[in-house]
Amino acid sequence: MKGELVRSILYPKPIGFKFYQDALKFIGLLGVLAIVGIIYTVCVLIIKHQAPISDVVFKALDIITVAVPPSLPAAMTIGTVYAQTRLKKQGVFCISPQRINVCGKLKLICFDKTGTLTEDGLDLWGVVPLQDQHFLPAVQNVHELTRGPFLAAMATCHSLTNIDGELVGDPLDLKMFEATNWMLIEPGKETTRFDSIIPTIVKPVTSDTFLAENIENPYEIGIIRQFPFSSSLQRMSVITRTLGAKNMEVFVKGSPEMVASLANKETVPLDFQEVLEKYTQQGFRVIALAWRPMEANFSWRKAQHIARTDVECNLNFLGFLIMQNALKPETTPIIKQLLDADIRTVMVTGDNMLTAVSVARDCGMVSARSKVIMVTATAPGGDVPPQIEWSYDTAPEKGMEQSREVHIHEQSYHRDQEHDVNNYHFAVSGKSFAILRTHFPELIPKIVQKGTVFARMSPDQKTHLVESLQELGYCVGMCGDGANDCGALKTAHAGISLSEAEASVASPFTSKTPNISCVPTVIREGRAALVSSFGVFKYMALYSVIQFVTVVILYWLDSNLGDFQFLYIDLVITTTAAVFMGKNAAYPKLVRRRPPGSLVSPTILFSILVQVVLVTIVQLVAYFSLYTQSWFTPIHYTGEDVVNFSNTTLYSENIQCYENTVVFFVSCFQYIILAGAFSKGKPYRQPIWTNVIFLCSMLSLAAATAFMMFFPVQWGFLTSFMELVQIAIDHMHYTLIIGAIIAGNFLISFLLETCVVDSQAFRSFINSLRCKKRPKNLYKIIDKEMQTDPHWPPVGSVTTTQNSIIFSVNAVDRS
């Protein structure tokens, strides 16, 4: 298992997030635009202006960096960096920042149970020992147990150790051992009496313990060898020797089903299943104990070399440990918050099925009015083919009256389903899940689509479940705290660990808060980061288009932007906007609608295309407006190094001219306008005015640009440094016309983004144009098929592989 963990870390499964795939495609599209720009540059400069080849090459290369901005990848990560910082402040650490955006699309969250939904600490509610192969009444005071195999199993079958005088280890083991009121002594000089081995000793804390030096053979048990707990095997065991005894003993602790399968059948009570269900249906965690005396000639050397399978067999069943595991106080409200946001929740645990179903009902995963259908698969045997039984989960026994109510409820299901066809949940065990994957793979999509409780799942099966959900089109999150969750945490689109042990290494996210309140936090920050990434990407794409249009217009005139004009646009305006526009904090409420995850979604494409058209039209309108002015004289290049122009110096690069100045100022305002228009707020981020630094910087940039445009006095900084013509000195009225054009650009851009692109009416209109006959996601298709199938779910029936027709085993009762 450790090797699998390391391999999953070294070779993680690709995310396959559509946003990143579409981003690469969009960059390719900008590359095509760059090629078009190169062709245009070569044709215009050579054919129209007979420019030197060196100038053509430089300007052609220049337009590549204009069309495909080198800062695009860095700009796209800014929203993720801010989200990662906010998560860290909230006690959630991320080692894979690219997963933050993926969290914005999470549609389903899988939860481990113990330590995740329920408290870490287990309380020992009581024990149920055996006498003459019959269960005795529950004993809640363990001190009342007499010395024997049951008490010895509780005292020895654990992995506790003593560190600085304090017992440490698994919480379940700790509670079990503390209940015995025994003491644990690590190897020392007093342990040499156990042959040549130096074992850990456990002994009762009684008067004879302290008088041990005066007693020839005090009651002490040495733990000779330990087989650690394995989640895949669902058990642990120890080999022990009681001081003075003639033989060694084996004690096993694990899941009731597993321990019973390893025990001699005659030692397992006939009412085993009935008593087990009695406690698991009430939400208790039930652990079984078993014991086996070894042969007298079973030596220490054999104990060290014997295989585990040869030890854990032919056991004598001892009884049950009943552990109480309460829900964490945060669990129920968080589950409700996720369900209200239309985020599906699934429990996947290694615990007992009925315990898991009880916890699922208690925390709200399964509502009080919902039905739970147990899916029990049986492997083939002899002439019997593999089959599936579909039956209802029953409530905890509270008398015959409730049993009759359950029976009536089951009979009336098919009448009720006409009114509530989708209000049911499947519960599947790990054993059944394995059989379904092997013999009924065609049913797996339906099972996992409606499955809410998956119990007795091994680590590999948890991983397979996450993969099955991903194959249906779900963006899956996983939240767990144990080593047995590592595979699922790594496989999920977003794994959230509540532990700082192995799970934190495999998981992209680790929460210092040991409860599931971190889950909606991660989703909110993921949505904010995703929307920020979309906004920054759209902004950088439009930044390229705006500058491309500007350069294309100026190349037509054999002009260009000056070096400091480029610097003002790229460094001062664009960089400032891209850095701060992703700083909006996440919106505090999770809404039902997820943000788009694809750059080629209709709303995103419409937003980009309509803004491209708008900025192009505005620049062309501003440019051609010059030709309506009687005082305007178009640029005329004489080929000399310096020419006189409107009492200013015009250099041979043709930079300082009316056309350049007008297009420069209009484009500068377009960068600022779109930064604000693309900085979305509610429902995924806080409003733009809460991002004070971004708002102040944009207002400052707008004020600085307006100051340069409207400054009415000759200023060497504008003419010599920025290479601009001060139009406002002689033609203030025309400057006001340009200001009006910019104001119109501002108004239209914001109206398009806030009143059109973000409106529900527009989305409905787009959906009607697309004429979608079927849902895009596979899970929606399967869900729709199940709702329209009158024979699904086949409750009270058995499904086999030999006959595709589901035959009823209770047809007479239901007729």
C-alpha positions in Angstrom: 0.0 0.0 0.0 2.9 2.4 0.8 4.4 1.6 -2.6 1.1 2.4 -4.3 1.0 5.7 -2.5 4.5 6.7 -3.6 3.7 5.6 -7.2 0.5 7.7 -7.2 2.5 10.7 -6.0 5.3 10.3 -8.6 2.9 9.6 -11.4 -0.4 11.3 -10.7 -3.3 10.8 -12.9 -3.8 13.8 -15.4 -6.5 16.2 -14.3 -8.0 16.6 -17.8 -9.7 19.9 -16.8 -11.5 21.4 -19.8 -10.5 24.9 -19.0 -6.8 24.2 -19.4 -7.4 22.2 -22.6 -9.5 25.1 -24.1 -6.9 27.6 -23.0 -4.3 25.8 -25.1 -6.7 25.8 -28.1 -7.3 29.5 -27.6 -3.6 30.3 -27.5 -3.4 28.4 -30.8 -6.1 30.6 -32.2 -4.1 33.7 -31.1 -1.2 32.1 -32.9 -3.3 32.0 -36.1 -4.1 35.6 -35.6 -0.4 36.3 -35.3 0.2 34.6 -38.7 -2.5 36.7 -40.2 -0.8 39.8 -38.7 2.6 38.8 -40.1 1.1 38.3 -43.6 -0.6 41.7 -43.3 2.6 43.4 -42.1 4.7 42.0 -44.9 2.1 42.9 -47.6 1.5 46.5 -46.3 5.1 47.4 -45.5 6.6 46.0 -48.6 3.9 46.6 -51.2 2.5 49.9 -50.0 5.4 51.5 -48.2 8.4 49.9 -49.8 9.9 49.6 -46.3 13.4 48.1 -45.8 13.5 44.4 -45.1 15.0 44.9 -41.7 12.0 47.0 -40.7 9.6 44.5 -42.1 11.2 41.6 -40.1 11.3 43.6 -36.8 7.7 44.6 -37.1 6.5 41.2 -38.2 8.2 39.7 -35.1 6.8 42.5 -33.0 3.2 41.6 -34.0 3.7 38.0 -32.8 4.3 39.3 -29.2 1.3 41.6 -29.7 -1.1 38.8 -30.8 0.2 36.1 -28.3 1.2 37.9 -25.1 4.1 36.2 -23.3 2.6 37.1 -20.0 -0.6 35.1 -20.6 0.3 31.9 -18.6 1.5 33.9 -15.6 -1.5 36.1 -15.7 -3.8 33.1 -15.6 -2.3 31.8 -12.4 -2.9 35.0 -10.4 -6.4 34.2 -9.3 -5.2 30.8 -8.2 -2.4 32.4 -6.2 -4.8 34.7 -4.4 -7.1 31.8 -3.7 -4.3 29.7 -2.3 -3.3 32.5 0.0 -6.9 32.9 1.3 -7.1 29.1 1.8 -3.9 29.1 3.8 -5.3 31.9 6.1 -8.4 29.6 6.7 -6.2 26.6 7.6 -6.3 24.8 4.3 -3.0 24.1 2.6 -2.6 23.3 -1.0 0.3 21.4 -2.7 -1.2 21.4 -6.1 -2.4 24.9 -7.0 -3.8 23.9 -10.4 -6.4 21.8 -8.6 -8.0 25.0 -7.1 -9.6 25.9 -10.3 -10.9 22.4 -10.6 -12.7 22.7 -7.2 -14.9 25.4 -8.8 -16.6 22.6 -10.9 -17.1 20.0 -8.1 -20.5 18.4 -8.5 -20.1 15.4 -6.1 -18.2 14.9 -2.8 -17.3 11.5 -1.4 -16.8 11.4 2.4 -15.1 8.9 4.6 -17.1 8.2 7.8 -15.0 7.6 10.8 -12.9 10.7 11.7 -14.4 12.7 8.8 -18.2 12.8 9.4 -18.0 11.3 12.9 -15.7 12.1 15.8 -12.2 10.7 15.8 -12.6 9.5 19.4 -14.7 6.4 19.9 -16.3 5.7 23.2 -16.7 2.1 24.3 -20.5 1.8 24.8 -20.3 -1.9 26.0 -19.4 -5.4 25.1 -21.5 -8.4 24.1 -19.7 -11.6 25.2 -20.8 -15.3 24.5 -21.7 -18.1 26.8 -22.3 -21.5 25.4 -22.5 -20.1 21.8 -25.2 -17.6 22.9 -24.9 -13.9 23.2 -25.2 -12.5 26.7 -26.9 -9.2 27.4 -24.6 -6.2 26.7 -22.2 -5.4 29.5 -21.5 -1.7 29.7 -19.0 -1.9 32.6 -16.1 -3.9 31.3 -14.8 -4.3 34.9 -17.6 -6.8 35.4 -16.0 -9.2 32.9 -14.1 -12.2 34.4 -10.6 -13.0 33.4 -10.7 -15.1 30.2 -10.2 -14.9 26.5 -12.6 -12.0 25.9 -10.9 -9.7 28.4 -7.4 -10.9 27.3 -8.4 -10.1 23.7 -9.3 -6.5 24.7 -6.0 -6.2 26.6 -3.7 -7.5 23.9 -5.2 -7.1 20.4 -4.0 -3.6 19.7 -1.0 -1.6 18.4 -0.5 0.7 21.3 2.9 1.8 22.5 4.2 3.8 25.5 5.9 7.1 24.7 7.1 9.3 27.5 4.8 7.5 29.9 1.7 8.0 27.7 -0.1 5.4 25.6 -0.4 6.4 22.0 -2.0 4.6 19.0 -5.3 4.1 17.2 -8.1 5.8 19.1 -10.2 2.7 19.0 -7.4 0.6 20.5 -6.9 3.2 23.1 -10.5 3.3 24.2 -10.7 -0.5 24.2 -7.5 -0.9 26.3 -8.4 1.8 28.8 -11.7 0.2 29.5 -9.9 -3.0 30.7 -8.1 -1.0 33.4 -5.0 -3.0 32.6 -1.4 -1.6 32.3 1.0 -1.9 29.4 4.8 -2.3 30.1 7.3 -1.9 27.3 10.3 -4.3 27.1 12.7 -4.0 30.1 14.6 -6.1 32.6 11.5 -7.6 34.0 10.6 -9.3 30.7 13.5 -11.7 30.5 11.4 -14.5 32.0 9.7 -14.8 28.6 12.3 -17.1 27.1 14.7 -15.2 24.9 12.2 -12.7 23.5 11.5 -9.4 25.0 7.8 -8.7 24.4 5.4 -6.0 25.5 3.5 -7.0 28.7 0.0 -6.3 29.7 -1.4 -7.1 33.1 -4.3 -6.0 35.3 -4.0 -3.1 37.7 -4.9 -5.0 40.9 -3.4 -5.7 44.2 -1.5 -8.8 43.0 0.1 -6.7 40.3 2.0 -4.6 42.8 2.9 -7.7 44.9 4.3 -9.4 41.8 7.7 -9.9 43.3 6.3 -12.1 45.9 4.2 -14.1 43.5 5.7 -16.9 41.6 3.5 -16.6 38.5 1.5 -13.3 38.4 -1.2 -12.9 35.8 0.7 -11.3 32.9 0.4 -11.6 29.1 3.3 -11.1 26.7 2.5 -10.0 23.2 4.9 -12.2 21.1 4.1 -11.0 17.6 1.7 -8.6 16.1 0.0 -8.6 12.6 -1.0 -5.0 12.1 -4.4 -3.9 11.0 -5.0 -3.9 7.3 -8.0 -2.2 5.8 -8.0 -4.6 2.9 -8.1 -7.6 5.3 -10.4 -5.8 7.7 -8.6 -7.2 10.8 -5.5 -7.4 13.0 -4.2 -10.1 15.2 -1.6 -10.9 17.9 0.2 -14.0 19.1 0.5 -14.0 22.9 1.7 -16.1 25.8 0.3 -15.9 29.3 3.0 -16.3 32.0 3.0 -19.8 33.2 0.8 -21.1 30.4 1.8 -24.2 28.5 0.8 -22.8 25.1 0.5 -19.6 23.1 -2.7 -18.0 22.0 -4.0 -16.0 19.1 -6.4 -13.1 19.4 -8.1 -11.5 16.4 -10.0 -8.2 16.1 -11.8 -6.9 13.1 -15.1 -6.5 11.2 -17.8 -8.9 12.4 -18.3 -10.4 8.9 -14.6 -11.0 8.4 -14.0 -12.4 11.9 -17.1 -14.7 11.6 -15.8 -16.0 8.3 -12.5 -17.0 9.9 -14.1 -18.6 13.0 -15.3 -22.2 13.3 -19.0 -22.2 12.3 -20.1 -24.0 15.5 -18.7 -21.1 17.6 -20.7 -18.4 15.8 -24.2 -17.9 17.4 -27.2 -18.6 15.2 -28.5 -15.1 15.9 -25.2 -13.5 14.9 -26.7 -11.4 12.0 -29.7 -10.4 14.1 -27.7 -9.1 17.0 -25.2 -7.4 14.7 -28.0 -5.5 12.9 -29.6 -4.6 16.2 -26.6 -2.4 17.1 -25.4 -1.3 13.6 -28.9 0.0 12.8 -28.6 2.3 15.8 -25.4 3.8 14.4 -23.0 1.9 16.7 -19.6 0.7 15.4 -19.3 -3.0 16.0 -16.0 -4.8 16.3 -15.8 -8.6 16.6 -13.2 -10.6 18.7 -12.0 -14.2 18.3 -9.5 -16.4 19.9 -7.5 -19.6 19.3 -5.2 -21.6 21.5 -2.0 -22.8 19.7 -0.5 -26.3 20.1 1.8 -26.9 23.0 4.8 -27.4 20.7 4.2 -24.0 19.0 7.5 -22.3 19.8 8.7 -18.7 19.8 10.7 -19.4 16.6 7.6 -20.7 14.8 5.7 -17.6 16.0 8.2 -15.4 14.3 8.0 -17.2 10.9 4.5 -18.4 10.6 2.3 -16.9 7.8 -0.5 -14.7 8.8 -3.1 -16.8 7.0 -2.0 -19.9 9.1 -2.6 -18.0 12.3 -6.0 -16.3 11.5 -8.0 -19.4 11.0 -10.0 -22.0 13.0 -10.9 -19.3 15.5 -13.3 -19.4 18.4 -15.8 -16.5 18.2 -15.8 -14.4 21.4 -18.3 -11.6 20.9 -18.7 -8.0 20.0 -17.2 -4.7 21.1 -19.8 -1.9 20.8 -18.2 1.5 20.0 -20.2 4.7 20.0 -19.1 7.2 17.3 -21.0 10.5 17.4 -21.4 12.9 14.4 -19.2 15.9 14.5 -21.3 19.0 15.2 -20.3 20.6 11.9 -21.3 17.6 9.7 -25.0 18.0 9.4 -25.1 21.7 8.6 -22.3 21.3 6.0 -24.0 18.4 4.3 -27.2 20.5 4.1 -25.2 23.4 2.7 -23.8 21.2 0.0 -27.1 19.6 -0.9 -28.7 23.1 -1.1 -26.0 24.0 -3.6 -27.0 20.9 -5.7 -23.7 19.2 -4.8 -24.2 15.5 -4.4 -22.8 13.8 -1.3 -21.7 10.1 -1.0 -20.4 8.2 1.9 -17.6 5.6 1.3 -16.4 3.9 4.4 -14.8 0.7 5.6 -17.4 0.4 8.4 -20.5 -1.8 8.6 -23.3 -1.2 6.1 -26.1 -0.6 8.6 -23.9 1.7 10.7 -23.1 3.7 7.6 -26.8 3.9 6.6 -27.7 5.1 10.0 -25.0 7.8 10.0 -26.1 8.8 6.4 -29.7 9.4 7.7 -28.5 11.2 10.8 -26.3 13.7 8.9 -28.9 14.3 6.2 -27.2 12.6 3.2 -30.4 10.4 3.1 -33.5 12.4 4.0 -36.1 11.1 6.4 -38.5 10.5 3.5 -36.0 8.8 1.2 -35.8 5.1 0.7 -32.6 3.1 1.0 -32.3 0.1 -1.3 -29.7 -2.5 -0.3 -27.9 -3.9 -3.4 -26.6 -7.3 -2.4 -24.6 -9.2 -5.1 -23.7 -12.9 -4.8 -20.7 -14.5 -6.6 -21.4 -17.5 -8.7 -21.1 -20.9 -7.1 -21.6 -24.3 -8.7 -24.6 -24.1 -11.0 -25.8 -20.9 -9.5 -25.0 -17.8 -11.6 -24.1 -14.5 -10.0 -27.1 -12.6 -8.9 -28.2 -9.3 -7.3 -30.9 -9.0 -4.7 -32.7 -5.6 -4.3 -34.3 -5.0 -0.9 -35.2 -2.2 1.4 -33.2 -1.2 4.4 -35.2 -1.6 7.6 -35.2 0.9 10.5 -33.9 -0.1 13.9 -36.2 -2.6 15.6 -38.7 -0.8 17.9 -41.3 -3.5 18.2 -43.6 -5.5 16.0 -45.6 -2.4 15.1 -42.7 -0.7 13.4 -41.9 -4.0 11.6 -45.4 -4.1 10.2 -45.0 -0.4 9.1 -41.8 -1.3 7.2 -43.5 -4.2 5.5 -46.4 -2.0 4.4 -44.0 0.6 3.3 -42.2 -1.9 1.1 -45.4 -3.1 -0.5 -46.6 0.4 -1.3 -43.3 1.5 -3.0 -44.5 1.0 -6.6 -47.6 3.1 -5.9 -45.5 5.9 -4.3 -42.9 6.0 -7.0 -45.3 7.5 -9.4 -45.2 10.6 -7.3 -41.6 10.5 -6.1 -39.8 8.4 -8.6 -36.3 9.6 -7.8 -36.4 9.7 -4.0 -34.3 6.6 -3.3 -30.7 5.8 -2.6 -28.6 2.6 -3.2 -26.5 1.1 -0.4 -23.7 -1.2 -1.6 -21.1 -3.2 0.3 -17.5 -3.6 -0.9 -18.0 -7.3 -1.6 -21.1 -6.6 -3.7 -19.3 -3.7 -5.5 -16.5 -6.1 -6.5 -19.0 -8.7 -7.8 -20.9 -6.0 -9.7 -17.7 -4.7 -11.4 -16.8 -8.3 -12.4 -20.2 -9.8 -13.4 -22.6 -6.8 -13.9 -20.4 -4.0 -15.4 -23.4 -2.7 -17.4 -25.2 -1.9 -14.1 -22.3 0.0 -12.5 -23.3 3.4 -14.0 -26.8 3.1 -12.6 -25.6 1.8 -9.2 -23.1 4.6 -8.7 -25.5 7.3 -10.0 -28.0 6.5 -7.3 -25.5 5.1 -4.7 -25.2 7.2 -1.6 -23.7 4.7 0.9 -20.8 2.4 0.1 -19.7 0.4 3.1 -16.9 -2.2 3.8 -14.9 -0.6 1.0 -11.3 -1.5 0.7 -8.8 1.3 -0.4 -8.7 0.0 -3.9 -12.5 -0.1 -4.1 -12.7 3.5 -2.9 -10.4 4.4 -5.8 -12.5 2.4 -8.3 -15.7 4.1 -7.0 -14.2 7.6 -7.6 -13.1 6.5 -11.1 -16.6 5.2 -11.9 -18.1 8.5 -10.9 -15.6 10.4 -13.0 -16.5 8.2 -16.0 -20.1 9.4 -15.6 -18.9 13.0 -16.1 -18.9 14.1 -12.4 -16.2 16.4 -11.2 -15.5 14.5 -8.0 -14.1 15.6 -4.6 -13.0 13.3 -1.9 -12.6 14.1 1.8 -11.0 11.7 4.2 -8.5 11.4 7.0 -6.9 7.9 6.9 -4.2 6.0 5.0 -7.0 3.9 3.4 -8.3 7.0 1.7 -5.0 7.9 0.0 -5.8 6.3 -3.4 -9.2 8.0 -3.6 -7.8 11.3 -2.5 -5.2 11.2 -5.2 -7.6 9.9 -7.9 -10.4 12.5 -7.2 -10.3 15.8 -9.0 -9.9 17.4 -5.6 -8.8 15.4 -2.5 -9.1 17.1 0.9 -7.3 15.4 3.8 -8.2 16.1 7.4 -5.0 14.4 8.6 -1.4 15.3 8.6 -0.3 11.7 8.1 -0.2 9.7 4.8 -3.4 11.2 3.5 -1.9 14.7 3.5 0.9 13.5 1.2 -1.4 12.1 -1.3 -4.0 14.8 -1.2 -3.8 18.2 -3.0 -5.5 19.9 0.0 -4.9 19.4 3.7 -7.1 21.1 6.4 -5.9 21.9 9.8 -9.5 22.0 10.9 -10.4 18.4 11.5 -14.0 18.5 10.2 -15.7 18.9 6.8 -16.3 22.7 7.2 -13.3 23.0 4.9 -15.1 21.4 2.0 -17.5 24.4 1.1 -14.5 26.7 1.8 -12.4 24.9 -0.9 -15.4 24.9 -3.3 -16.1 28.6 -2.8 -12.4 29.5 -3.3 -12.3 27.2 -6.3 -15.2 29.0 -7.9 -13.7 32.4 -7.2 -10.4 31.3 -8.7 -12.1 29.8 -11.7 -14.1 32.9 -12.4 -11.0 35.0 -11.9 -9.0 32.8 -14.3 -11.8 33.2 -16.9 -11.8 37.0 -16.4 -8.0 37.3 -16.6 -7.9 35.1 -19.7 -10.7 37.1 -21.4 -8.9 40.3 -20.5 -5.5 39.1 -21.8 -7.2 37.9 -25.0 -8.9 41.2 -25.5 -5.7 43.0 -24.6 -4.0 41.2 -27.5 -6.9 42.0 -29.8 -7.0 45.7 -28.8 -3.2 46.1 -29.4 -3.4 44.0 -32.6 -6.1 46.4 -34.0 -4.1 49.4 -32.9 -0.9 48.1 -34.5 -2.7 47.1 -37.7 -4.2 50.6 -38.1 -0.8 52.2 -37.5 1.1 49.8 -39.8 -1.3 50.9 -42.6 0.1 54.4 -42.1 3.7 53.1 -41.7 3.5 54.2 -38.1 3.7 52.3 -34.8 3.4 52.8 -31.1 6.4 54.3 -29.4 8.6 52.4 -27.0 7.2 54.2 -23.9 3.7 53.9 -25.3 4.2 50.2 -25.4 5.7 50.3 -21.9 2.7 52.4 -20.5 0.2 49.9 -22.0 2.0 46.6 -21.1 3.6 47.4 -17.8 1.5 50.2 -16.2 -2.0 49.4 -17.4 -2.2 45.7 -18.4 0.1 44.3 -15.7 -1.6 46.3 -12.9 -5.1 45.2 -14.1 -4.1 41.5 -14.5 -2.4 41.4 -11.1 -5.2 43.0 -9.1 -8.4 41.9 -10.9 -8.2 38.4 -9.4 -8.0 39.7 -5.8 -11.8 39.6 -5.2 -12.6 37.3 -2.3 -14.9 34.4 -2.7 -18.7 35.0 -2.3 -19.8 33.6 1.1 -22.8 31.6 -0.2 -22.7 28.5 -2.4 -25.2 28.8 -5.2 -26.7 26.0 -7.2 -25.3 27.0 -10.5 -21.7 26.2 -11.1 -19.4 28.6 -13.1 -18.7 27.6 -16.7 -15.7 25.3 -17.0 -15.0 25.7 -20.8 -13.7 28.7 -22.7 -15.8 27.6 -25.7 -19.1 27.7 -23.9 -21.6 29.9 -25.8 -21.7 32.7 -23.1 -17.9 33.0 -23.0 -17.5 33.0 -26.7 -20.3 35.5 -27.1 -18.7 37.8 -24.5 -15.3 37.6 -26.2 -16.5 38.0 -29.8 -18.9 40.9 -29.1 -16.2 42.7 -27.1 -13.7 42.1 -30.0 -16.2 43.6 -32.4 -16.9 46.6 -30.1 -13.2 47.5 -29.5 -12.5 47.2 -33.2 -15.4 49.5 -34.2 -14.6 52.0 -31.5 -10.9 52.3 -32.6 -12.0 52.6 -36.3 -14.6 55.2 -35.4 -12.1 57.3 -33.4 -9.5 56.9 -36.2 -11.9 58.0 -39.1 -13.3 60.8 -36.9 -10.0 62.6 -37.5 -10.9 62.8 -41.2 -14.1 64.7 -40.4 -12.1 67.5 -38.8 -11.2 70.4 -41.1 -7.9 71.1 -39.4 -6.7 67.5 -39.7 -3.9 66.8 -42.2 -3.1 63.1 -42.7 0.5 62.0 -42.0 2.8 62.3 -44.9 6.1 60.5 -44.8 8.8 62.3 -46.8 11.6 59.8 -46.2 13.7 62.4 -44.4 15.1 61.9 -40.9 13.1 64.8 -39.4 10.2 66.8 -40.7 8.2 69.7 -39.2 4.6 68.9 -38.1 2.3 71.2 -36.3 5.1 72.9 -34.5 6.4 69.7 -33.1 9.2 67.3 -34.1 8.1 64.2 -36.2 10.7 61.5 -36.3 11.2 59.2 -39.2 9.4 56.3 -37.4 6.2 58.2 -38.0 5.2 57.7 -34.3 4.3 61.3 -33.2 1.2 62.0 -35.2 -2.5 62.7 -34.7 -3.5 59.1 -35.8 -1.1 57.6 -33.3 -2.3 59.8 -30.4 -6.0 59.2 -31.0 -5.7 55.4 -31.3 -3.3 55.3 -28.3 -5.6 57.1 -26.0 -8.7 55.2 -27.1 -6.9 51.8 -26.7 -5.6 52.8 -23.2 -9.1 53.4 -22.0 -10.3 50.2 -23.6 -7.8 48.2 -21.5 -9.1 49.9 -18.3 -12.8 49.5 -19.3 -12.5 45.8 -20.0 -10.5 45.1 -16.8 -13.6 46.4 -14.9 -16.1 44.7 -17.1 -14.4 41.3 -16.8 -14.0 41.6 -13.0 -17.1 39.7 -12.1 -18.6 39.7 -8.6 -21.7 38.0 -7.3 -22.5 35.0 -7.2 -19.0 33.6 -7.1 -16.9 36.5 -6.0 -17.3 39.6 -3.8 -18.4 42.8 -5.7 -15.7 44.8 -7.5 -15.9 47.6 -4.9 -14.7 45.2 -2.2 -11.4 44.9 -4.2 -10.2 48.3 -3.0 -6.7 48.1 -4.5 -8.0 47.1 -7.9 -10.7 49.7 -7.9 -8.2 52.5 -6.8 -5.6 51.4 -9.3 -8.1 51.4 -12.2 -9.5 54.8 -11.2 -5.9 56.1 -10.9 -4.9 54.8 -14.4 -8.1 56.3 -15.9 -7.4 59.6 -14.3 -3.7 59.6 -15.4 -4.7 58.7 -19.0 -7.5 61.4 -19.0 -5.0 63.9 -17.7 -2.6 63.3 -20.5 -5.4 63.4 -23.1 -7.0 66.6 -21.8 -3.9 68.5 -20.6 -4.2 71.9 -22.3 -0.6 73.2 -21.8 2.5 72.3 -23.7 4.4 69.6 -21.8 7.7 68.1 -22.8 6.9 64.8 -21.1 4.0 64.1 -23.5 5.7 65.3 -26.7 9.3 64.1 -26.2 8.9 61.1 -23.8 5.5 59.7 -24.7 5.8 60.9 -28.3 2.2 62.2 -28.4 0.6 65.2 -30.0 -1.2 67.4 -27.5 -4.5 67.8 -29.4 -6.3 69.5 -26.5 -4.1 72.6 -26.8 -5.7 73.7 -30.1 -8.7 71.4 -30.5 -10.3 70.7 -27.1 -13.7 70.2 -28.7 -12.4 67.2 -30.7 -10.8 65.8 -27.5 -14.3 65.9 -25.9 -15.6 64.0 -28.9 -13.0 61.3 -28.3 -14.0 61.3 -24.6 -17.6 60.8 -25.6 -16.6 57.8 -27.9 -14.7 56.3 -24.9 -17.7 56.9 -22.6 -19.9 55.0 -25.1 -17.5 52.2 -25.2 -17.6 52.0 -21.4 -21.4 52.0 -21.2 -21.8 49.4 -23.9 -19.1 47.1 -22.5 -20.6 47.1 -19.0 -24.1 46.6 -20.2 -23.1 43.7 -22.4 -21.3 41.9 -19.5 -23.8 42.7 -16.7 -27.2 42.8 -18.4 -26.7 40.4 -21.3 -23.9 37.8 -20.7 -24.7 37.2 -17.1 -28.5 37.2 -17.5 -30.6 34.1 -17.1 -32.7 35.2 -20.1 -29.7 35.2 -22.4 -28.6 31.7 -21.2 -32.1 30.4 -21.8 -32.1 32.0 -25.3 -28.7 30.3 -26.1 -30.0 26.9 -24.9 -33.1 27.3 -27.1 -30.8 28.0 -30.1 -28.6 25.0 -29.4 -31.7 22.7 -29.5 -30.2 20.2 -27.1 -32.0 16.9 -27.4 -30.0 15.1 -24.7 -28.0 16.3 -21.7 -24.2 16.5 -22.3 -23.1 14.7 -19.1 -23.5 11.0 -19.0 -24.8 11.0 -15.4 -27.8 13.2 -16.5 -28.6 10.8 -19.3 -28.5 7.8 -17.0 -30.6 9.5 -14.4 -33.2 10.4 -17.0 -33.3 6.8 -18.3 -33.8 5.5 -14.8 -36.7 8.0 -14.2 -38.5 6.9 -17.3 -38.0 3.1 -16.7 -41.1 1.8 -15.0 -39.2 -1.4 -13.9 -36.4 0.5 -12.1 -35.4 0.1 -9.4 -36.2 -3.7 -9.3 -37.0 -3.8 -5.6 -38.0 -7.3 -4.3 -36.4 -8.9 -7.4 -33.3 -10.8 -8.3 -31.1 -10.0 -11.3 -28.9 -12.7 -12.9 -26.4 -12.7 -15.7 -28.2 -15.6 -17.5 -31.4 -13.8 -17.9 -31.6 -10.1 -18.7 -35.3 -10.1 -17.6 -35.6 -9.3 -14.0 -37.9 -11.8 -12.3 -39.7 -11.1 -9.1 -39.3 -13.3 -6.1 -42.3 -11.7 -4.3 -44.7 -11.5 -7.2 -47.5 -13.2 -5.3 -47.1 -11.0 -2.3 -47.2 -7.8 -4.4 -50.0 -8.8 -6.7 
